[in-house]
Each structure stands twice: as C-alpha cells, then as structure tokens.
Amino acid sequence: MSTRADPADSGDAQGKTFAPPAAPAANATSADADSIALRTVNLTLGFGQHTVLSEINVEVRRGAVTAIIGPTGSGKSTLLRTFNRMNDKVTGYRHAGDVLLGGRSIWHPGEDLMSLRRRVGMLFQRPNPFPMSISENVTAGVRVHKMAPRNALSTVAEEYLTAVGLWHAVKDRLKDSPFRLSGGQQQLLCLARALAVRPDVLLLDEPTSSLDPNATEAIEKLVRTLLPEITVLVVTHNMAQATRIADWTIFLNRGRLVEFGETKQVFEHPTEQETAGYVGGRFG
C-alpha cells in the first residue's frame, strides 16, 4: 500500500541556495564538527515532478532545541521526516544533496535504517501508541534493538515513564491498553517509548497541536530537560511555543530556507523582511 505525500507540504520551491548570515550561522559553519548534530548539504526534496524544498544548507547544533517554522506548505514536515528517512517509502519521493548525521550520510550504503531510526527518534503530531500494553509500548524499541535483557524491561518501563512524568498515573495499570489513557497521556507514553532507545536526535512534528494547554506545558517543560544529552528539532505553527522552547530557529517559506539563527534574533531582529512579516503575523 503506497503512502501519499502530505498535502501540507506542497510549497513552491525557488531553487536558491541559502547563504547563512554571518552571525550566528557563519559561526555554525566554522564550528567544531562535534558541535553539529545534523548538517544538510544542498538538500533538495520533492515528490514526483513537484519540488518541495530546494538547496537547503543548515547546521543543527548538538544539545539544543531547533524550531522549524513557516506557513502551511513550506516543507517543514517533509524536511523533518527526511532526517530519519520517514519519507523513503512515500510514493514519488526524491532527494538530491545530502544529510550528514555525525559527519556521515544518512543514505550511506552501509547505513542500517533501523539503527538510524534508533539514533534519530520521532514523535508525531498525534499520539500513536502500539496495540499492546502500556509497559510494552515503552519497551518496544528496547526489545527490538536488544538493548536490555528481558528481566530488566520492567525497570526500563518505570525509568522512562518516570522521566516523562507518567509513572504515578499508570503504575497500577501497566498491563492495560494505552488507548484508555487521555490524549496527553498517550503522547507522553509515545515520548517515553522514543526516549527509551536513547536517541541522539529527537524529531517532534507539531507534538502538542492536538493537546490541551496543561498537556502542552508538560511536554514543553520535558523537552527542555532532555538537553544537552539529546538534540531536538521541533516543527511548530505556534510562534509562542517556538520562543519558549527553541534555542535556534529555521524559517522556511515557498520552498526556501529564508533565515536561520538564534531564536531571539529571528523573532526580535530578523535579517529578512520575509521573516519579519511571518513572525509578526502579517502572513502565514
């Protein structure tokens, strides 16, 4: 069964190469390789004849939160899903250029896809618990990757349910179905599952868009506690959320990387009029 391209990611690409501003992105370019978690090199993405993003060049800082913002159709989710090759099976998906994780191409012939997705985890817009118990959900990836012996799985479940603040709510119902949990609790459960395999990078695709304010606040606070052990990239339409949790911000529009810099600079002193118009609410 084929997967169709996300209609939200259908912006028009302009085919221009983004030249990072002298500060801070120029510093990122010259930074020690150990400070860069992910690097895109002339990355162009599309589906069939339609180009979504063109010649994206950006360096994602290790141990920080980077927000990806832009209007609907700007290619945010397509870019995010490329980082752990979630687009590979989408009908018509194509890419040119490269993505380097730890200096190595994610499309290297020797790259094992399961290993890549352990290192680069993902939390989707809507909770997606597996049809198994609450405890088994948390340890699913640990079992697949054989990261802990069977007799240690209950300890792993407790550790990561505690980490996301869910343990006390579910400790007496670990064998229950996760579908009996609230939406916010299900998203926390999925986050515990993603964290249990100890990823280097965590991708968040609008992780709080379907949650109430209390659940949103819980997830935002939790994201900041993951640093600096985990590098986080988050796609969000919520400008206030980006300013609350992100250290760096990427602004995409019409298939181009318009601006990349420290979040405070992008929102308060953008270098591009296009960025100023978007963060100021004049379009998008």
VMD Tcl script that draws the C-alpha trace (Angstrom):
set ca {
  {0.00 0.00 0.00}
  {1.57 3.28 -1.04}
  {1.72 6.40 1.10}
  {0.73 9.72 -0.37}
  {2.69 12.91 0.15}
  {1.44 15.18 2.91}
  {-0.64 17.90 1.19}
  {0.52 20.35 3.85}
  {3.99 20.13 2.38}
  {3.32 21.44 -1.11}
  {5.10 24.77 -1.30}
  {6.69 26.12 -4.46}
  {10.47 25.82 -4.50}
  {12.56 28.67 -5.83}
  {15.76 26.69 -6.37}
  {18.01 29.11 -4.50}
  {20.87 28.22 -2.19}
  {20.56 29.67 1.29}
  {23.66 31.61 2.34}
  {23.68 31.64 6.15}
  {24.04 35.10 7.68}
  {27.41 35.98 9.15}
  {26.07 35.63 12.67}
  {25.28 33.27 14.10}
  {25.11 30.80 11.21}
  {28.59 31.62 9.91}
  {29.92 30.64 13.31}
  {27.99 27.38 13.00}
  {29.70 26.71 9.68}
  {33.13 27.15 11.21}
  {32.26 25.40 14.46}
  {33.95 22.23 15.53}
  {32.28 19.22 13.93}
  {31.46 17.84 17.38}
  {29.07 20.77 17.95}
  {26.97 19.90 14.88}
  {24.42 17.09 15.16}
  {22.92 17.28 11.66}
  {24.08 19.06 8.52}
  {22.18 19.44 5.25}
  {24.24 19.97 2.10}
  {22.41 21.43 -0.91}
  {19.41 19.34 0.09}
  {16.54 19.32 -2.41}
  {13.34 17.40 -1.67}
  {10.31 16.65 -3.78}
  {7.55 14.27 -4.78}
  {7.31 13.34 -8.44}
  {7.67 16.48 -10.54}
  {6.90 18.75 -7.60}
  {9.85 20.22 -5.69}
  {9.08 20.97 -2.05}
  {12.42 22.38 -0.84}
  {15.48 23.49 -2.81}
  {19.16 23.56 -1.84}
  {18.78 23.66 1.92}
  {22.06 24.27 3.74}
  {21.83 24.33 7.51}
  {23.73 23.03 10.54}
  {21.76 21.85 13.55}
  {23.54 22.45 16.84}
  {24.09 19.47 19.10}
  {22.40 19.52 22.50}
  {19.96 22.32 21.64}
  {16.35 22.74 20.54}
  {15.87 23.96 16.97}
  {12.41 25.04 15.85}
  {11.32 24.77 12.22}
  {8.67 27.37 11.41}
  {6.91 28.55 8.28}
  {3.49 28.74 6.63}
  {1.49 25.66 5.73}
  {3.01 24.16 2.61}
  {6.53 25.42 3.28}
  {8.03 21.93 3.59}
  {8.58 21.77 7.35}
  {7.34 18.22 7.89}
  {8.97 16.96 4.70}
  {12.32 18.26 5.95}
  {11.82 16.82 9.44}
  {10.79 13.40 8.15}
  {13.79 13.29 5.86}
  {16.16 13.36 8.84}
  {15.25 9.80 9.80}
  {14.20 8.75 6.29}
  {10.50 8.53 7.07}
  {9.79 9.78 3.53}
  {11.64 6.94 1.82}
  {8.54 4.88 1.10}
  {6.28 7.79 0.14}
  {5.22 7.47 -3.49}
  {7.36 9.67 -5.76}
  {9.67 10.92 -3.01}
  {13.04 12.10 -4.28}
  {16.04 13.88 -2.84}
  {19.27 15.41 -4.03}
  {22.15 16.69 -1.93}
  {22.80 15.13 1.44}
  {22.08 14.96 5.16}
  {25.03 14.23 7.42}
  {24.50 12.72 10.86}
  {27.71 12.79 12.83}
  {29.54 13.56 9.58}
  {28.16 10.53 7.72}
  {25.42 10.50 5.07}
  {22.10 9.08 6.27}
  {21.90 7.50 2.79}
  {25.31 5.84 3.04}
  {25.09 2.29 1.60}
  {26.27 0.92 4.93}
  {23.67 2.80 6.97}
  {21.22 0.43 8.65}
  {17.76 2.00 8.62}
  {16.68 0.53 11.96}
  {19.86 1.78 13.56}
  {19.33 5.25 12.06}
  {15.82 5.43 13.45}
  {17.05 4.41 16.87}
  {19.56 7.27 16.79}
  {17.04 9.71 15.29}
  {13.72 9.17 17.03}
  {10.40 10.80 16.24}
  {7.23 11.95 17.98}
  {4.31 12.58 15.65}
  {1.57 15.20 15.66}
  {-0.99 12.79 17.05}
  {-0.25 10.06 19.62}
  {0.33 6.66 18.02}
  {0.51 4.03 20.79}
  {1.04 0.46 19.67}
  {-1.77 -2.08 20.25}
  {-0.03 -3.61 23.26}
  {0.11 -2.83 26.96}
  {1.32 0.45 28.40}
  {4.50 -1.19 29.67}
  {5.16 -2.99 26.39}
  {4.75 0.27 24.49}
  {7.61 1.84 26.39}
  {9.95 -1.10 25.88}
  {9.01 -1.96 22.28}
  {12.13 -0.42 20.75}
  {14.36 -1.68 23.54}
  {13.21 -5.23 22.79}
  {13.66 -4.88 19.02}
  {17.18 -3.50 19.40}
  {18.01 -5.94 22.21}
  {19.18 -3.12 24.43}
  {18.24 -4.79 27.72}
  {17.62 -8.34 28.95}
  {14.02 -9.45 29.41}
  {14.26 -9.34 33.19}
  {15.24 -5.66 33.04}
  {12.35 -4.46 30.87}
  {10.11 -3.58 33.80}
  {12.88 -1.36 35.17}
  {13.24 0.33 31.78}
  {9.49 0.96 31.64}
  {9.49 2.52 35.11}
  {12.54 4.65 34.34}
  {11.10 6.26 31.21}
  {7.53 6.55 32.44}
  {9.01 8.39 35.42}
  {11.12 10.56 33.12}
  {8.04 11.80 31.28}
  {6.01 12.25 34.46}
  {3.57 9.43 33.75}
  {4.65 6.75 36.24}
  {2.35 7.64 39.15}
  {-0.66 7.81 36.84}
  {-0.11 4.38 35.29}
  {1.99 2.32 37.73}
  {-1.04 0.25 38.79}
  {-2.25 -0.32 35.24}
  {0.88 -1.19 33.28}
  {-0.85 -4.13 31.58}
  {-3.80 -2.01 30.46}
  {-4.37 -0.78 26.92}
  {-2.77 2.62 26.21}
  {-5.96 3.63 24.39}
  {-7.65 4.13 27.75}
  {-5.27 6.99 28.51}
  {-6.08 10.62 27.72}
  {-4.62 12.20 24.59}
  {-1.96 14.00 26.58}
  {-1.03 10.83 28.46}
  {-0.81 8.89 25.21}
  {1.59 11.48 23.80}
  {3.73 11.27 26.92}
  {3.71 7.48 26.57}
  {4.91 7.77 22.96}
  {7.62 10.15 24.12}
  {8.73 7.64 26.78}
  {8.89 4.99 24.04}
  {11.04 7.27 21.86}
  {13.39 8.12 24.73}
  {13.80 4.53 25.92}
  {16.05 3.67 22.96}
  {18.33 6.57 23.92}
  {18.31 8.55 20.65}
  {20.92 11.15 19.78}
  {18.34 13.30 17.99}
  {14.60 13.61 18.63}
  {12.25 14.91 15.92}
  {8.95 16.43 17.08}
  {6.31 17.07 14.41}
  {3.84 19.53 15.97}
  {3.77 17.33 19.09}
  {1.28 19.43 21.06}
  {-1.10 20.63 18.34}
  {-3.87 18.24 19.46}
  {-3.29 18.64 23.20}
  {-4.82 20.88 25.85}
  {-2.77 23.70 27.47}
  {-1.80 21.62 30.52}
  {-0.51 18.72 28.44}
  {1.25 21.17 26.12}
  {3.03 22.80 29.05}
  {4.10 19.39 30.40}
  {5.64 18.37 27.08}
  {7.38 21.73 26.58}
  {8.96 21.55 30.04}
  {10.03 17.98 29.42}
  {11.69 18.86 26.11}
  {14.00 21.33 27.83}
  {15.06 18.68 30.38}
  {16.36 16.46 27.56}
  {19.21 18.87 26.83}
  {22.12 18.62 26.27}
  {22.09 14.81 26.02}
  {19.59 14.88 23.15}
  {19.36 17.24 20.19}
  {15.76 18.24 19.48}
  {14.14 19.54 16.29}
  {10.51 20.62 16.51}
  {8.12 21.65 13.76}
  {5.57 24.10 15.14}
  {2.97 26.56 13.90}
  {2.86 28.05 17.40}
  {5.18 31.05 17.42}
  {4.91 31.43 21.20}
  {5.95 27.82 21.61}
  {9.00 28.34 19.41}
  {10.12 31.30 21.52}
  {9.56 29.33 24.74}
  {11.47 26.18 23.93}
  {13.83 26.74 20.99}
  {17.44 27.92 21.10}
  {17.65 28.17 17.30}
  {15.00 28.73 14.63}
  {14.79 27.79 10.96}
  {12.28 29.75 8.86}
  {11.08 28.10 5.65}
  {8.86 29.71 3.02}
  {7.93 28.78 -0.54}
  {10.48 26.02 -0.76}
  {13.37 28.11 0.53}
  {15.34 28.43 3.74}
  {14.80 32.13 4.34}
  {16.51 32.59 7.70}
  {18.33 30.58 10.35}
  {19.66 31.92 13.62}
  {19.25 32.11 17.35}
  {15.57 32.22 18.23}
  {15.72 35.59 19.98}
  {17.40 37.13 16.94}
  {14.98 35.59 14.43}
  {11.91 36.79 16.33}
  {13.14 40.15 17.60}
  {15.69 41.25 14.99}
  {15.13 39.21 11.80}
  {17.53 39.93 8.96}
  {14.92 39.29 6.25}
  {11.70 41.23 5.66}
  {10.03 37.93 4.82}
  {10.84 36.64 8.29}
  {9.64 39.84 9.94}
  {6.33 39.55 8.11}
  {5.80 35.96 9.19}
  {6.78 36.21 12.86}
  {4.86 39.48 13.04}
  {1.70 37.72 11.89}
  {1.34 39.60 8.60}
  {1.09 36.39 6.59}
  {1.01 32.62 7.05}
}
mol new
graphics top color blue
foreach p $ca { graphics top sphere $p radius 0.5 }
foreach p [lrange $ca 0 end-1] q [lrange $ca 1 end] { graphics top cylinder $p $q radius 0.2 }
display resetview
